[in-house]
Amino acid sequence: MFANLFDHEDLLELVWDPYFLAGTNDAHLIRVAVGVSVLIDQQQSIESFEMMVVVFKNARKIIEASRLKEVVKGICVRDIQSRIESMRNDSDFIKSS
């Protein structure tokens, strides 16, 4: 997913340098993926899975690397996990799945 989003320098700086050189764990990759999703959600109205695939394939045109850096810093994987757990416990979410 990341390779299609950024030029090589931004890809290295945002994703792979922190992961391999700084020794961050998989949580960093999750934060970047969630950051991409957050920025796309802020700028696009996605009404179907097919539309989502097209938007993600063209995300390079929507997402600026500098903005993604800011968003990723504010993402806490524990918060994401707790939101997922609360959605699992929400009966409306289960019915709509």
SULRAMO-V494858 format. One record per pair of residues at least 24 apart in sequence whose ideal C-beta (glycine too) atoms are under 6 Angstrom apart, sorted by the first residue. I is the first residue (numbers start at 1). J is the second residue. D is the distance in Angstrom with one decimal. If there is no record, write none. Layout:
{{I & J & D} {I & J & D}}
//
This chain:
{{5 & 59 & 5.2} {5 & 60 & 5.3} {6 & 65 & 5.6} {10 & 65 & 3.9} {27 & 77 & 4.5} {30 & 77 & 5.6} {31 & 72 & 5.0} {31 & 75 & 4.4} {32 & 72 & 5.6} {34 & 75 & 5.4} {35 & 68 & 5.2} {35 & 71 & 4.2} {35 & 72 & 4.3} {35 & 75 & 5.9} {38 & 71 & 5.6} {39 & 63 & 5.0}}
//
